[in-house]
Every structure is written in C-alpha cells, then in structure tokens.
C-alpha cells in the first residue's frame, strides 16, 4: 500500500446477494419465466428463445438444462 490510510475491499461470491442483488439462478428463473415478470404479447417468444438457448448449451455441455444458468453461459 502506498498510503497506510487507504483501505482496500475484496468482494467475493455472495457479497452481491447481501446487497439485494439476485443470484444467477434467480435471474435465470426470471428470464425463462419472463411472462410472469414482464407480461407482454412477446413473452412466449422470449421464453421459448431463452429456453432454446439453455437447452442447446445443455446438449453441448452434456448436462441437464436445469443446471444451466446464465452465469454459466457467460
């Protein structure tokens, strides 16, 4: 440290949850059930597209689609 009065914070997994941010599993659940959270006439198409991407990645990685969250995809 250059200055002894400086403080550095290192945040790891879980710090965002404490701050009220959704987990990647919750974000995935919201996205694949988009119509429940953001109803519109396009909701079914958006849900189908997201589920399609999820299934394709699951097929490629040879895991169950339920194990694929959008953090995993990134």
Protein Blocks (a to p, Z undefined) as FASTA:
>chain_A
ZZlkbccddddehjlmmnopacfklmmmmmmmmmmmmgcfklmmmmmmmmmmmmmmmmmn
opafklpcfklmZZ
